[in-house]
Amino acid sequence: MSFNKILKYAVPATLLSSLPFAASAAQFTGLAAGDFVGMSFWLISMALVASTAFFFLETQRVSAKWKTSLTVSGLVTLVAAVHYFYMRDVWVSTGTSPTEFRYIDWLITVPLLMVEFYIILRACTAISGGCFWRLMIGSIVMLVGGYLGEAGYINATLGFVIGMVGWIYILYEIFAGEAGKANASDAPASVQSAFSTMRC
């Protein structure tokens, strides 16, 4: 099956996948007029669904080397949208936003963003696979440390320190490491601008 045929079915499937959540929201009467947290979950969910449709549709308009990065972007926003729909309902029902739900989302979307960093750089310059793995490991260390500390499995300060080590390592890699140097030396101006925006 060709890439265009996959997209032909992927976009409608993405939109249809959001209908059960939308139907659930339409039947749900617990979202109070003054519940700004619940409303923010709803607004963000809709924005993420719209972004997913946009990214998938745009893959048909760009050159082949950018299709994968746009597809990954669509996956990031789709996963986040599904989680925000669910977290909104949990918030409206219980008034809480459990730590586990946020980290399940981040454990999928943050590594995907690291994949996107790598794909964008690889599309326009030579970069080693080691750069990808360093970004991936840094993101996992950051998330696991943060979760263990926030969920109470280890001392909160220790979890914070572990998470910060992972985060600082990612910053080093994209500003001063191989990823940053490759972007600064070889990438076109448009890619350098996009890369700088993403890392900010």
Residue frames as a rotation matrix with the C-alpha (Angstrom) as fourth column:
MET 1
0.580 0.814 0.000 0.00
0.814 -0.580 0.000 0.00
0.000 0.000 -1.000 0.00
SER 2
-0.145 -0.659 0.738 1.42
0.605 -0.649 -0.460 3.41
0.783 0.380 0.493 -0.99
PHE 3
-0.824 -0.262 -0.502 2.08
0.563 -0.476 -0.675 6.20
-0.063 -0.839 0.540 1.47
ASN 4
-0.840 0.537 0.080 -0.70
-0.491 -0.814 0.312 8.35
0.232 0.222 0.947 -0.03
LYS 5
-0.085 0.835 -0.543 -3.20
-0.103 0.535 0.839 5.51
0.991 0.127 0.041 0.34
ILE 6
-0.370 -0.116 -0.922 -2.20
0.844 0.373 -0.386 5.09
0.388 -0.921 -0.040 3.97
LEU 7
-0.978 -0.034 -0.208 -2.77
0.120 -0.901 -0.418 8.80
-0.173 -0.433 0.885 4.53
LYS 8
-0.593 0.805 -0.036 -6.12
-0.388 -0.247 0.888 8.60
0.706 0.540 0.459 2.75
TYR 9
0.262 0.694 -0.671 -7.34
0.297 0.603 0.740 6.26
0.918 -0.393 -0.048 5.47
ALA 10
-0.462 -0.541 -0.702 -5.21
0.814 0.056 -0.578 7.56
0.352 -0.839 0.415 8.37
VAL 11
-0.946 0.074 0.316 -6.72
-0.141 -0.971 -0.194 11.05
0.292 -0.228 0.929 8.50
PRO 12
-0.010 0.999 0.047 -10.39
-0.566 -0.044 0.823 9.93
0.824 -0.019 0.566 8.60
ALA 13
0.237 0.060 -0.970 -9.46
0.526 0.831 0.180 7.23
0.817 -0.553 0.165 11.10
THR 14
-0.779 -0.582 -0.233 -7.79
0.533 -0.419 -0.735 9.83
0.331 -0.697 0.637 13.30
LEU 15
-0.727 0.559 0.399 -10.85
-0.559 -0.819 0.130 12.05
0.399 -0.128 0.908 13.25
LEU 16
0.234 0.857 -0.459 -13.23
-0.334 0.514 0.790 9.15
0.913 -0.032 0.406 13.80
SER 17
-0.227 -0.396 -0.890 -11.16
0.635 0.633 -0.444 7.95
0.739 -0.665 0.108 16.74
SER 18
-0.982 -0.159 0.102 -12.01
0.043 -0.712 -0.701 11.18
0.184 -0.684 0.706 18.55
LEU 19
-0.335 0.934 0.122 -15.78
-0.403 -0.259 0.878 10.75
0.852 0.245 0.463 18.13
PRO 20
0.169 0.433 -0.885 -16.28
0.623 0.649 0.436 8.42
0.763 -0.626 -0.160 21.13
PHE 21
-0.599 -0.448 -0.663 -14.57
0.799 -0.391 -0.458 10.97
-0.054 -0.804 0.592 23.33
ALA 22
-0.934 0.290 0.209 -16.61
-0.221 -0.928 0.299 13.81
0.281 0.233 0.931 21.85
ALA 23
-0.073 0.954 -0.292 -19.83
-0.064 0.288 0.956 11.82
0.995 0.088 0.040 22.32
SER 24
-0.067 -0.035 -0.997 -18.87
0.908 0.413 -0.076 11.10
0.415 -0.910 0.004 25.90
ALA 25
-0.906 -0.328 -0.267 -18.28
0.409 -0.839 -0.358 14.79
-0.107 -0.434 0.895 26.48
ALA 26
-0.674 0.705 0.221 -21.63
-0.329 -0.553 0.765 15.70
0.662 0.443 0.605 24.93
GLN 27
0.238 0.791 -0.564 -23.44
0.222 0.521 0.824 13.36
0.946 -0.321 -0.052 27.35
PHE 28
-0.315 -0.469 -0.825 -21.39
0.897 0.135 -0.420 14.46
0.308 -0.873 0.378 30.32
THR 29
0.504 0.639 0.581 -23.07
0.384 -0.768 0.512 17.13
0.774 -0.035 -0.633 32.44
GLY 30
0.635 -0.234 -0.736 -20.45
0.762 0.030 0.647 17.56
-0.129 -0.972 0.198 35.15
LEU 31
-0.449 -0.828 0.337 -18.35
0.863 -0.499 -0.076 20.27
0.231 0.257 0.939 33.47
ALA 32
0.320 0.586 -0.744 -19.29
0.793 -0.596 -0.128 23.36
-0.518 -0.549 -0.655 35.45
ALA 33
0.841 0.090 0.533 -19.31
0.426 -0.717 -0.551 26.81
0.332 0.691 -0.642 33.87
GLY 34
0.789 -0.537 0.299 -16.57
-0.608 -0.749 0.262 27.98
0.083 -0.388 -0.918 36.23
ASP 35
0.670 -0.560 0.487 -14.38
0.186 0.762 0.620 24.89
-0.719 -0.325 0.615 35.88
PHE 36
0.673 -0.439 -0.595 -11.48
-0.713 -0.600 -0.363 26.51
-0.198 0.669 -0.717 34.06
VAL 37
-0.414 -0.819 0.398 -9.24
-0.641 0.573 0.511 23.47
-0.646 -0.044 -0.762 34.48
GLY 38
-0.087 0.480 0.873 -11.83
0.388 0.823 -0.415 21.21
-0.918 0.302 -0.258 32.84
MET 39
0.879 0.438 -0.188 -12.39
0.040 -0.460 -0.887 23.75
-0.475 0.772 -0.422 30.07
SER 40
0.225 -0.876 -0.426 -8.64
-0.896 -0.358 0.262 24.02
-0.382 0.323 -0.866 29.46
PHE 41
-0.491 -0.328 0.807 -8.47
-0.094 0.941 0.326 20.23
-0.866 0.085 -0.493 29.04
TRP 42
0.396 0.754 0.523 -11.27
0.516 0.288 -0.806 20.47
-0.759 0.590 -0.275 26.48
LEU 43
0.847 -0.087 -0.525 -9.71
-0.392 -0.769 -0.505 23.35
-0.360 0.633 -0.685 24.52
ILE 44
-0.161 -0.986 -0.042 -6.30
-0.832 0.113 0.543 21.70
-0.531 0.122 -0.839 24.43
SER 45
-0.281 0.123 0.952 -7.83
0.202 0.977 -0.067 18.39
-0.938 0.173 -0.299 23.32
MET 46
0.745 0.635 0.205 -9.60
0.361 -0.125 -0.924 20.05
-0.561 0.763 -0.322 20.39
ALA 47
0.610 -0.603 -0.514 -6.46
-0.733 -0.675 -0.079 21.95
-0.299 0.426 -0.854 19.41
LEU 48
-0.392 -0.798 0.457 -4.46
-0.557 0.602 0.573 18.70
-0.732 -0.030 -0.680 19.44
VAL 49
0.092 0.505 0.858 -7.03
0.498 0.723 -0.479 16.90
-0.863 0.471 -0.185 17.26
ALA 50
0.942 0.252 -0.221 -6.97
-0.027 -0.602 -0.798 19.79
-0.334 0.757 -0.561 14.78
SER 51
0.214 -0.948 -0.234 -3.16
-0.878 -0.292 0.380 19.74
-0.428 0.124 -0.895 14.79
THR 52
-0.320 -0.292 0.901 -3.17
-0.041 0.955 0.295 16.00
-0.947 0.057 -0.317 14.11
ALA 53
0.577 0.608 0.545 -5.41
0.553 0.200 -0.809 16.43
-0.600 0.769 -0.221 11.07
PHE 54
0.859 -0.286 -0.424 -3.23
-0.448 -0.822 -0.352 19.32
-0.248 0.492 -0.834 9.85
PHE 55
-0.097 -0.984 0.152 0.04
-0.747 0.173 0.642 17.39
-0.658 -0.051 -0.752 10.17
PHE 56
-0.222 0.047 0.974 -1.32
0.317 0.948 0.027 14.29
-0.922 0.315 -0.225 8.42
LEU 57
0.790 0.564 0.242 -2.82
0.427 -0.223 -0.876 16.34
-0.440 0.795 -0.417 5.60
GLU 58
0.691 -0.571 -0.444 0.37
-0.633 -0.774 0.009 18.36
-0.348 0.275 -0.896 5.14
THR 59
-0.124 -0.761 0.637 2.38
-0.145 0.649 0.747 15.18
-0.982 0.000 -0.191 4.55
GLN 60
0.337 0.325 0.883 0.76
0.772 0.442 -0.457 15.14
-0.539 0.836 -0.103 1.11
ARG 61
0.987 0.122 0.109 2.13
0.161 -0.835 -0.526 18.59
0.027 0.536 -0.844 0.26
VAL 62
0.528 -0.849 -0.009 5.79
-0.691 -0.437 0.576 18.36
-0.493 -0.298 -0.818 1.30
SER 63
0.120 -0.587 -0.801 8.75
-0.812 0.405 -0.419 16.61
0.571 0.701 -0.428 -0.28
ALA 64
0.542 0.198 -0.817 9.43
0.006 0.971 0.240 13.00
0.841 -0.135 0.524 0.64
LYS 65
-0.404 -0.831 -0.382 12.23
0.396 0.218 -0.892 13.71
0.825 -0.512 0.241 3.12
TRP 66
-0.827 0.128 0.548 9.88
-0.486 -0.652 -0.582 15.70
0.283 -0.748 0.601 5.38
LYS 67
0.033 0.938 -0.344 6.93
-0.467 0.319 0.825 13.29
0.884 0.134 0.448 5.34
THR 68
-0.041 -0.079 -0.996 8.18
0.597 0.798 -0.088 11.15
0.802 -0.598 0.014 8.22
SER 69
-0.916 -0.345 -0.207 8.80
0.369 -0.517 -0.773 14.09
0.159 -0.784 0.600 10.53
LEU 70
-0.594 0.775 0.217 5.29
-0.722 -0.632 0.282 15.43
0.356 0.011 0.934 9.88
THR 71
0.164 0.638 -0.752 3.83
-0.126 0.770 0.626 11.98
0.978 -0.008 0.207 10.49
VAL 72
-0.437 -0.399 -0.806 5.67
0.737 0.356 -0.575 11.77
0.516 -0.845 0.138 13.82
SER 73
-0.969 0.132 0.209 4.31
-0.208 -0.891 -0.403 15.23
0.133 -0.434 0.891 14.71
GLY 74
-0.155 0.978 -0.137 0.81
-0.697 -0.010 0.717 13.95
0.700 0.207 0.684 14.00
LEU 75
0.075 0.120 -0.990 1.38
0.398 0.907 0.140 10.92
0.914 -0.404 0.020 16.21
VAL 76
-0.849 -0.438 -0.294 2.58
0.452 -0.314 -0.835 13.15
0.273 -0.842 0.465 19.06
THR 77
-0.785 0.580 0.219 -0.52
-0.610 -0.785 -0.107 15.35
0.110 -0.217 0.970 18.92
LEU 78
0.035 0.817 -0.576 -2.85
-0.444 0.529 0.723 12.36
0.895 0.231 0.381 18.49
VAL 79
-0.232 -0.194 -0.953 -1.47
0.640 0.707 -0.300 10.56
0.732 -0.680 -0.040 21.54
ALA 80
-0.978 -0.167 -0.123 -1.62
0.203 -0.653 -0.729 13.76
0.041 -0.739 0.673 23.57
ALA 81
-0.521 0.849 0.093 -5.22
-0.705 -0.489 0.513 14.44
0.481 0.201 0.853 22.45
VAL 82
0.120 0.564 -0.817 -6.42
0.049 0.818 0.573 11.01
0.992 -0.109 0.071 23.56
HIS 83
-0.474 -0.374 -0.797 -4.75
0.779 0.244 -0.578 11.45
0.410 -0.895 0.176 26.95
TYR 84
-0.990 0.102 0.096 -6.20
-0.131 -0.914 -0.385 14.93
0.048 -0.393 0.918 27.44
PHE 85
-0.169 0.972 -0.164 -9.70
-0.528 0.051 0.848 13.71
0.832 0.230 0.504 26.62
TYR 86
0.160 0.204 -0.966 -9.32
0.496 0.829 0.257 11.04
0.854 -0.520 0.032 29.27
MET 87
-0.705 -0.504 -0.499 -7.70
0.679 -0.279 -0.679 13.34
0.203 -0.817 0.539 31.84
ARG 88
-0.763 0.508 0.398 -10.48
-0.444 -0.861 0.249 15.88
0.469 0.013 0.883 31.32
ASP 89
0.212 0.900 -0.381 -13.13
-0.249 0.427 0.869 13.29
0.945 -0.089 0.315 32.19
VAL 90
-0.041 -0.308 -0.950 -11.15
0.815 0.540 -0.210 12.17
0.578 -0.783 0.229 35.24
TRP 91
-0.939 -0.339 0.064 -10.80
0.257 -0.809 -0.528 15.78
0.231 -0.479 0.847 36.37
VAL 92
-0.433 0.853 0.290 -14.51
-0.614 -0.515 0.598 16.50
0.660 0.081 0.747 35.97
SER 93
0.363 0.618 -0.697 -15.45
0.026 0.741 0.671 13.29
0.931 -0.262 0.253 37.81
THR 94
0.430 -0.289 -0.855 -12.93
0.835 0.488 0.255 13.44
0.343 -0.823 0.452 40.66
GLY 95
0.984 -0.098 0.146 -11.37
-0.133 -0.959 0.250 16.90
0.116 -0.265 -0.957 40.72
THR 96
0.372 -0.907 0.199 -7.92
-0.189 0.136 0.972 15.32
-0.909 -0.399 -0.121 40.43
SER 97
0.767 -0.265 -0.585 -5.34
-0.589 0.072 -0.805 14.81
0.256 0.961 -0.101 37.70
PRO 98
0.873 -0.379 0.307 -3.40
0.065 0.715 0.696 11.67
-0.484 -0.587 0.649 38.66
THR 99
0.152 -0.937 -0.315 0.35
-0.678 -0.331 0.656 11.75
-0.719 0.114 -0.686 38.14
GLU 100
-0.307 -0.310 0.900 0.31
0.230 0.894 0.386 8.43
-0.924 0.325 -0.203 36.30
PHE 101
0.611 0.628 0.482 -1.84
0.618 0.003 -0.786 9.77
-0.495 0.778 -0.386 33.46
ARG 102
0.835 -0.339 -0.433 0.53
-0.453 -0.871 -0.192 12.65
-0.312 0.356 -0.881 32.75
TYR 103
-0.120 -0.983 0.140 3.58
-0.700 0.184 0.690 10.43
-0.704 -0.015 -0.711 32.74
ILE 104
0.029 0.206 0.978 1.96
0.502 0.843 -0.192 7.80
-0.864 0.497 -0.079 30.50
ASP 105
0.943 0.327 0.067 1.41
0.244 -0.538 -0.807 10.60
-0.228 0.777 -0.587 27.99
TRP 106
0.622 -0.748 -0.231 4.95
-0.739 -0.659 0.141 11.96
-0.258 0.083 -0.963 28.36
LEU 107
-0.095 -0.689 0.718 6.58
-0.273 0.712 0.647 8.52
-0.957 -0.135 -0.256 28.18
ILE 108
0.263 0.235 0.936 5.15
0.794 0.499 -0.349 8.22
-0.548 0.835 -0.055 24.66
THR 109
0.922 0.268 0.281 5.24
0.386 -0.704 -0.596 11.78
0.038 0.657 -0.753 23.35
VAL 110
0.666 -0.719 -0.199 8.62
-0.522 -0.640 0.564 12.98
-0.533 -0.271 -0.802 24.67
PRO 111
-0.211 -0.755 0.620 10.59
0.140 0.605 0.784 10.10
-0.967 0.252 -0.022 23.07
LEU 112
0.357 0.397 0.846 8.63
0.886 0.143 -0.441 10.71
-0.296 0.906 -0.301 19.86
LEU 113
0.987 -0.041 -0.154 9.75
-0.070 -0.980 -0.187 14.34
-0.144 0.195 -0.970 19.96
MET 114
0.150 -0.986 0.078 13.35
-0.430 0.006 0.903 13.14
-0.890 -0.169 -0.422 20.29
VAL 115
-0.085 -0.076 0.993 12.74
0.706 0.699 0.114 10.96
-0.703 0.711 -0.006 17.23
GLU 116
0.802 0.476 0.361 11.48
0.591 -0.543 -0.597 14.03
-0.088 0.692 -0.716 15.40
PHE 117
0.650 -0.670 -0.358 14.57
-0.449 -0.719 0.531 16.05
-0.613 -0.184 -0.769 16.33
TYR 118
-0.246 -0.824 0.511 16.73
-0.051 0.538 0.842 13.32
-0.968 0.181 -0.174 14.86
ILE 119
0.126 0.373 0.919 14.64
0.856 0.428 -0.291 12.85
-0.502 0.823 -0.265 11.71
ILE 120
0.962 0.243 -0.127 14.69
0.165 -0.882 -0.441 16.58
-0.219 0.403 -0.888 10.91
LEU 121
0.333 -0.915 -0.226 18.46
-0.628 -0.394 0.671 16.75
-0.703 -0.081 -0.707 11.27
ARG 122
-0.302 -0.472 0.829 19.02
0.203 0.817 0.539 13.54
-0.932 0.331 -0.151 9.32
ALA 123
0.572 0.627 0.529 16.91
0.657 0.036 -0.753 14.88
-0.491 0.778 -0.391 6.45
CYS 124
0.983 -0.129 0.130 19.39
-0.026 -0.800 -0.599 17.66
0.181 0.586 -0.790 5.76
THR 125
0.230 -0.960 0.159 22.77
-0.912 -0.270 -0.310 16.63
0.341 -0.074 -0.937 7.17
ALA 126
0.062 -0.302 -0.951 24.84
0.042 0.953 -0.300 13.63
0.997 -0.021 0.072 8.19
ILE 127
-0.033 -0.032 0.999 24.33
-0.958 -0.282 -0.040 12.70
0.283 -0.959 -0.022 11.83
SER 128
-0.810 -0.422 -0.406 25.13
-0.324 0.901 -0.289 9.52
0.488 -0.103 -0.867 13.72
GLY 129
0.137 0.853 -0.503 22.66
0.114 0.491 0.864 7.09
0.984 -0.175 -0.030 15.22
GLY 130
-0.456 -0.396 -0.797 24.41
0.814 0.178 -0.554 7.68
0.361 -0.901 0.241 18.54
CYS 131
-0.945 0.158 0.286 22.88
-0.212 -0.962 -0.170 11.15
0.248 -0.221 0.943 18.68
PHE 132
-0.060 0.986 -0.154 19.41
-0.471 0.109 0.876 9.62
0.880 0.125 0.458 18.52
TRP 133
0.214 0.136 -0.967 20.14
0.555 0.798 0.235 7.17
0.804 -0.587 0.095 21.32
ARG 134
-0.791 -0.524 -0.315 21.67
0.563 -0.424 -0.710 9.85
0.238 -0.739 0.630 23.54
LEU 135
-0.710 0.614 0.346 18.57
-0.570 -0.789 0.230 12.02
0.414 -0.034 0.910 23.15
MET 136
0.183 0.823 -0.538 16.32
-0.248 0.568 0.785 9.02
0.951 -0.010 0.308 23.80
ILE 137
-0.111 -0.301 -0.947 18.20
0.775 0.571 -0.272 7.89
0.622 -0.764 0.170 26.91
GLY 138
-0.960 -0.265 0.089 18.28
0.170 -0.806 -0.567 11.45
0.222 -0.529 0.819 28.26
SER 139
-0.383 0.894 0.233 14.52
-0.680 -0.444 0.583 11.79
0.625 0.065 0.778 27.85
ILE 140
0.312 0.497 -0.810 13.84
0.139 0.819 0.556 8.45
0.940 -0.286 0.186 29.55
VAL 141
-0.508 -0.563 -0.652 16.11
0.757 0.068 -0.650 9.31
0.410 -0.823 0.392 32.49
MET 142
-0.915 0.190 0.355 14.35
-0.262 -0.951 -0.164 12.68
0.306 -0.243 0.920 32.84
LEU 143
-0.057 0.997 -0.046 10.87
-0.655 -0.003 0.756 11.13
0.754 0.073 0.653 32.81
VAL 144
0.238 0.121 -0.964 11.60
0.404 0.890 0.211 8.11
0.883 -0.440 0.163 35.00
GLY 145
-0.736 -0.568 -0.367 13.38
0.582 -0.255 -0.772 10.22
0.345 -0.782 0.519 37.61
GLY 146
-0.780 0.492 0.386 10.56
-0.515 -0.856 0.051 12.75
0.355 -0.159 0.921 37.65
TYR 147
0.164 0.912 -0.377 7.88
-0.431 0.410 0.804 10.08
0.887 0.031 0.460 37.95
LEU 148
-0.020 -0.219 -0.976 9.58
0.632 0.754 -0.182 8.11
0.775 -0.620 0.123 40.72
GLY 149
-0.915 -0.368 -0.163 10.04
0.363 -0.580 -0.729 11.27
0.174 -0.727 0.665 42.75
GLU 150
-0.668 0.706 0.235 6.59
-0.658 -0.708 0.257 12.74
0.348 0.017 0.937 42.12
ALA 151
0.227 0.791 -0.569 4.78
-0.350 0.611 0.710 9.44
0.909 0.038 0.415 42.73
GLY 152
0.503 -0.032 0.864 6.65
-0.861 -0.107 0.497 8.90
0.077 -0.994 -0.081 46.01
TYR 153
0.926 -0.193 -0.324 8.63
0.151 0.977 -0.150 5.80
0.346 0.090 0.934 45.07
ILE 154
-0.097 -0.959 -0.266 11.86
0.920 0.015 -0.391 7.60
0.379 -0.283 0.881 45.92
ASN 155
-0.165 -0.047 -0.985 12.71
0.665 -0.743 -0.075 10.80
-0.729 -0.667 0.154 47.75
ALA 156
0.781 0.599 0.174 11.18
0.531 -0.492 -0.690 13.73
-0.328 0.631 -0.703 45.84
THR 157
0.604 -0.628 -0.491 14.44
-0.544 -0.775 0.322 15.70
-0.583 0.073 -0.809 45.85
LEU 158
-0.398 -0.758 0.517 16.38
-0.119 0.601 0.790 12.72
-0.910 0.253 -0.329 44.51
GLY 159
0.109 0.534 0.839 13.78
0.823 0.424 -0.377 12.21
-0.557 0.731 -0.393 41.78
PHE 160
0.924 0.216 -0.315 14.04
0.067 -0.903 -0.425 15.89
-0.376 0.371 -0.849 40.89
VAL 161
0.151 -0.959 -0.238 17.84
-0.608 -0.280 0.743 15.68
-0.780 0.032 -0.625 40.67
ILE 162
-0.429 -0.274 0.860 17.69
0.359 0.822 0.441 12.58
-0.829 0.499 -0.254 38.44
GLY 163
0.502 0.716 0.484 15.12
0.769 -0.114 -0.630 14.23
-0.396 0.689 -0.608 36.18
MET 164
0.829 -0.231 -0.509 17.23
-0.283 -0.959 -0.026 17.39
-0.482 0.166 -0.860 35.96
VAL 165
-0.233 -0.947 0.221 20.31
-0.252 0.278 0.927 15.37
-0.939 0.160 -0.304 35.00
GLY 166
-0.210 0.237 0.949 18.39
0.800 0.599 0.027 13.89
-0.562 0.765 -0.315 32.06
TRP 167
0.801 0.596 0.048 17.02
0.533 -0.675 -0.510 17.30
-0.272 0.434 -0.859 31.08
ILE 168
0.526 -0.687 -0.501 20.40
-0.456 -0.726 0.515 19.04
-0.718 -0.042 -0.695 31.28
TYR 169
-0.418 -0.692 0.588 21.94
0.146 0.588 0.796 16.28
-0.897 0.418 -0.144 29.17
ILE 170
0.228 0.585 0.779 19.27
0.920 0.134 -0.369 16.79
-0.320 0.800 -0.507 26.50
LEU 171
0.934 0.106 -0.341 19.95
0.052 -0.985 -0.165 20.54
-0.354 0.136 -0.925 26.54
TYR 172
0.052 -0.991 -0.122 23.66
-0.361 -0.133 0.923 19.91
-0.931 -0.004 -0.365 26.19
GLU 173
-0.357 -0.193 0.914 23.11
0.589 0.713 0.381 17.61
-0.725 0.674 -0.141 23.22
ILE 174
0.389 0.621 0.681 20.85
0.917 -0.194 -0.348 19.99
-0.084 0.760 -0.645 21.30
PHE 175
0.978 -0.071 -0.198 22.82
-0.068 -0.997 0.019 23.16
-0.199 -0.005 -0.980 22.09
ALA 176
0.335 -0.939 -0.077 26.47
-0.892 -0.342 0.296 22.05
-0.305 -0.030 -0.952 22.30
GLY 177
-0.042 -0.332 0.942 26.55
-0.125 0.937 0.325 18.35
-0.991 -0.104 -0.081 21.43
GLU 178
-0.783 -0.332 0.526 26.47
0.396 0.387 0.833 16.59
-0.480 0.860 -0.171 18.07
ALA 179
0.086 0.907 0.412 22.89
0.985 -0.015 -0.171 17.68
-0.149 0.421 -0.895 17.31
GLY 180
0.702 0.177 -0.690 23.62
0.253 -0.967 0.009 21.34
-0.666 -0.181 -0.724 17.97
LYS 181
-0.261 -0.899 -0.352 26.89
-0.202 -0.306 0.930 21.32
-0.944 0.314 -0.102 16.03
ALA 182
-0.641 0.080 0.763 25.34
0.682 0.514 0.520 19.54
-0.351 0.854 -0.385 13.04
ASN 183
0.455 0.884 0.104 22.49
0.862 -0.408 -0.302 22.03
-0.225 0.227 -0.948 12.94
ALA 184
0.583 -0.251 -0.773 24.83
0.004 -0.950 0.311 25.01
-0.812 -0.184 -0.553 13.20
SER 185
-0.352 -0.915 -0.196 27.30
-0.255 -0.108 0.961 23.85
-0.901 0.388 -0.195 10.57
ASP 186
-0.945 -0.163 0.285 25.44
0.165 0.513 0.842 21.96
-0.283 0.843 -0.458 7.86
ALA 187
-0.207 0.959 0.195 21.69
0.857 0.274 -0.437 22.52
-0.472 0.076 -0.878 8.02
PRO 188
-0.365 0.186 0.912 19.95
0.646 -0.655 0.392 25.04
0.671 0.732 0.119 5.73
ALA 189
-0.922 -0.033 0.385 18.87
-0.183 -0.841 -0.510 28.33
0.340 -0.541 0.769 7.28
SER 190
-0.034 0.996 0.082 15.20
-0.715 -0.082 0.695 27.28
0.699 -0.035 0.715 7.36
VAL 191
0.406 0.125 -0.905 16.03
0.322 0.908 0.270 24.08
0.855 -0.401 0.328 9.24
GLN 192
-0.666 -0.697 -0.265 18.30
0.538 -0.202 -0.819 25.94
0.517 -0.688 0.509 11.65
SER 193
-0.678 0.487 0.551 15.45
-0.581 -0.814 0.004 28.34
0.450 -0.317 0.835 12.40
ALA 194
0.382 0.870 -0.312 12.95
-0.493 0.478 0.727 25.50
0.782 -0.124 0.611 12.95
PHE 195
0.091 -0.448 -0.889 15.45
0.582 0.749 -0.317 23.57
0.808 -0.489 0.329 15.09
SER 196
-0.877 -0.445 0.180 16.12
0.158 -0.621 -0.768 26.65
0.453 -0.645 0.615 17.23
THR 197
-0.275 0.868 0.414 12.38
-0.798 -0.446 0.405 27.19
0.536 -0.219 0.815 17.72
MET 198
0.480 0.474 -0.738 11.83
-0.100 0.866 0.490 23.54
0.871 -0.162 0.463 18.70
ARG 199
-0.173 -0.628 -0.759 14.60
0.708 0.457 -0.539 23.49
0.685 -0.630 0.365 21.28
CYS 200
-0.869 -0.046 0.492 13.33
-0.238 -0.834 -0.498 26.70
0.433 -0.550 0.714 22.89
